[in-house]
Amino acid sequence: MSTKTDKIDRLAQLTQANETTTGASLWREALRRLKASKMAVIGAAIIAVFVVVAIVGPWLAPHAPTAQTWRGEVFANQGQFVGARGENWFGLDHLGRDLFSRMLVGARQTLLVGVVSMLIGLVVGALIGMLSGAAATLGGRAGARIDTVVMRFIDILLSLPSLLLAVSIAAVMGQSLTTVMIAVGVVQIPIFARLLRGSMLAQGGSDYVLAAKALGVRRRRIVLTQILPNSLSPVIVQATLSLATAIIEAAALSYLGLGNPDPAVPEWGVMLAQAQRFFDNAPMMAVYPAVGIIITALGFTLLGEAMREALDPKLRG
């Protein structure tokens, strides 16, 4: 009996050491691949610029973003768009406000909406995915039934178009910036839940889990200290990609009039919505926030795809 126990102990120690070494090597190799990837460098550079602008933008803005300083000049031109000039780098909007200042300040609101929405989806979705994955992996028949019920509900959410679901939630909750963040976050929940649950199921049959079961380690400890940490790689990648999606969807809700009820507060989606009425005479009012949204989403997408490739074991050479 003692010989069998010793063998199991040695197997567990060997498996744990191998998994730890492999995990560490995976992250080191992933970091090396990211540094060598032009796509990752470009994406990280775009994100860094966006974050810096969002943080220091209000202090860099040459004019107050809500001040209608040149309102008289705009009305004197019979509402014609005032283009870029030395005093106003991006020109003026329809109320005589400086567009460059509004773009700088609006970056913070856009980043806030994207990050908070992603965190709502990540935290709630990861919690659901962890519970479902743990139930399916170590919960026996009762756990399998719980997993089935939870996953069918997640499948229902996934079957709905994301933008339609977000619009429905925002319409029910009312017009506000908080509503936009919650609506976009709820749309992200089933994605994270399904992803983490699938990753945990893949890890459930690993040697280190079998060794832990044989040693009599509690199920909760196996899930929290072994299965969950080794299942987070795809979730981290998805979080980066979801930031891009969250920014686009938040801008879409603001464009539809479900965002901040105060149109004076600069936010790229709100600015894009306001510009649609003047697109024929002032197309640049729409171009500036649209380009900002596209480039920012592109940065997160490039970094996310590079991380996906770097963490894919099939691509490691």
GIFEN-V62296 format. One record per residue. N is the residue number from 1. RES is the residue in three letters. NEAR is the number of other ideal C-beta (glycine too) atoms within 10 Angstrom. Layout:
N|RES|NEAR, N|RES|NEAR
This chain:
1|MET|5, 2|SER|6, 3|THR|7, 4|LYS|9, 5|THR|11, 6|ASP|10, 7|LYS|11, 8|ILE|15, 9|ASP|13, 10|ARG|11, 11|LEU|16, 12|ALA|18, 13|GLN|11, 14|LEU|13, 15|THR|18, 16|GLN|15, 17|ALA|11, 18|ASN|12, 19|GLU|19, 20|THR|12, 21|THR|10, 22|THR|12, 23|GLY|13, 24|ALA|10, 25|SER|11, 26|LEU|16, 27|TRP|13, 28|ARG|10, 29|GLU|15, 30|ALA|20, 31|LEU|11, 32|ARG|11, 33|ARG|19, 34|LEU|19, 35|LYS|11, 36|ALA|11, 37|SER|19, 38|LYS|9, 39|MET|16, 40|ALA|20, 41|VAL|15, 42|ILE|15, 43|GLY|24, 44|ALA|18, 45|ALA|13, 46|ILE|19, 47|ILE|20, 48|ALA|11, 49|VAL|14, 50|PHE|22, 51|VAL|16, 52|VAL|12, 53|VAL|20, 54|ALA|21, 55|ILE|13, 56|VAL|13, 57|GLY|22, 58|PRO|15, 59|TRP|8, 60|LEU|13, 61|ALA|18, 62|PRO|11, 63|HIS|17, 64|ALA|14, 65|PRO|20, 66|THR|15, 67|ALA|14, 68|GLN|16, 69|THR|16, 70|TRP|21, 71|ARG|14, 72|GLY|10, 73|GLU|11, 74|VAL|19, 75|PHE|13, 76|ALA|10, 77|ASN|12, 78|GLN|7, 79|GLY|11, 80|GLN|14, 81|PHE|18, 82|VAL|18, 83|GLY|12, 84|ALA|13, 85|ARG|10, 86|GLY|5, 87|GLU|14, 88|ASN|21, 89|TRP|13, 90|PHE|19, 91|GLY|19, 92|LEU|28, 93|ASP|25, 94|HIS|20, 95|LEU|16, 96|GLY|17, 97|ARG|23, 98|ASP|24, 99|LEU|28, 100|PHE|20, 101|SER|24, 102|ARG|29, 103|MET|23, 104|LEU|23, 105|VAL|22, 106|GLY|26, 107|ALA|26, 108|ARG|18, 109|GLN|22, 110|THR|28, 111|LEU|21, 112|LEU|15, 113|VAL|28, 114|GLY|27, 115|VAL|16, 116|VAL|19, 117|SER|27, 118|MET|26, 119|LEU|17, 120|ILE|20, 121|GLY|25, 122|LEU|22, 123|VAL|13, 124|VAL|17, 125|GLY|27, 126|ALA|22, 127|LEU|14, 128|ILE|21, 129|GLY|28, 130|MET|20, 131|LEU|20, 132|SER|27, 133|GLY|31, 134|ALA|23, 135|ALA|23, 136|ALA|22, 137|THR|22, 138|LEU|19, 139|GLY|18, 140|GLY|10, 141|ARG|7, 142|ALA|9, 143|GLY|18, 144|ALA|13, 145|ARG|13, 146|ILE|16, 147|ASP|20, 148|THR|13, 149|VAL|12, 150|VAL|19, 151|MET|21, 152|ARG|9, 153|PHE|14, 154|ILE|21, 155|ASP|11, 156|ILE|10, 157|LEU|16, 158|LEU|16, 159|SER|9, 160|LEU|13, 161|PRO|10, 162|SER|18, 163|LEU|16, 164|LEU|10, 165|LEU|19, 166|ALA|28, 167|VAL|18, 168|SER|14, 169|ILE|19, 170|ALA|25, 171|ALA|14, 172|VAL|9, 173|MET|14, 174|GLY|10, 175|GLN|15, 176|SER|15, 177|LEU|22, 178|THR|12, 179|THR|21, 180|VAL|29, 181|MET|24, 182|ILE|18, 183|ALA|25, 184|VAL|32, 185|GLY|26, 186|VAL|21, 187|VAL|27, 188|GLN|26, 189|ILE|22, 190|PRO|25, 191|ILE|22, 192|PHE|25, 193|ALA|27, 194|ARG|20, 195|LEU|19, 196|LEU|26, 197|ARG|27, 198|GLY|17, 199|SER|20, 200|MET|25, 201|LEU|16, 202|ALA|15, 203|GLN|20, 204|GLY|19, 205|GLY|9, 206|SER|15, 207|ASP|14, 208|TYR|21, 209|VAL|21, 210|LEU|15, 211|ALA|22, 212|ALA|22, 213|LYS|12, 214|ALA|15, 215|LEU|13, 216|GLY|7, 217|VAL|15, 218|ARG|11, 219|ARG|17, 220|ARG|10, 221|ARG|10, 222|ILE|21, 223|VAL|24, 224|LEU|13, 225|THR|13, 226|GLN|21, 227|ILE|25, 228|LEU|20, 229|PRO|13, 230|ASN|20, 231|SER|24, 232|LEU|14, 233|SER|20, 234|PRO|18, 235|VAL|20, 236|ILE|13, 237|VAL|22, 238|GLN|23, 239|ALA|23, 240|THR|21, 241|LEU|19, 242|SER|27, 243|LEU|26, 244|ALA|23, 245|THR|23, 246|ALA|30, 247|ILE|27, 248|ILE|19, 249|GLU|26, 250|ALA|31, 251|ALA|30, 252|ALA|21, 253|LEU|26, 254|SER|28, 255|TYR|20, 256|LEU|15, 257|GLY|12, 258|LEU|25, 259|GLY|27, 260|ASN|20, 261|PRO|13, 262|ASP|11, 263|PRO|16, 264|ALA|13, 265|VAL|16, 266|PRO|28, 267|GLU|27, 268|TRP|27, 269|GLY|28, 270|VAL|26, 271|MET|27, 272|LEU|21, 273|ALA|22, 274|GLN|19, 275|ALA|23, 276|GLN|10, 277|ARG|12, 278|PHE|17, 279|PHE|12, 280|ASP|6, 281|ASN|12, 282|ALA|21, 283|PRO|12, 284|MET|17, 285|MET|25, 286|ALA|18, 287|VAL|14, 288|TYR|22, 289|PRO|28, 290|ALA|16, 291|VAL|13, 292|GLY|21, 293|ILE|22, 294|ILE|13, 295|ILE|12, 296|THR|27, 297|ALA|21, 298|LEU|15, 299|GLY|23, 300|PHE|26, 301|THR|19, 302|LEU|23, 303|LEU|26, 304|GLY|23, 305|GLU|17, 306|ALA|24, 307|MET|25, 308|ARG|17, 309|GLU|18, 310|ALA|23, 311|LEU|19, 312|ASP|14, 313|PRO|10, 314|LYS|6, 315|LEU|10, 316|ARG|13, 317|GLY|5
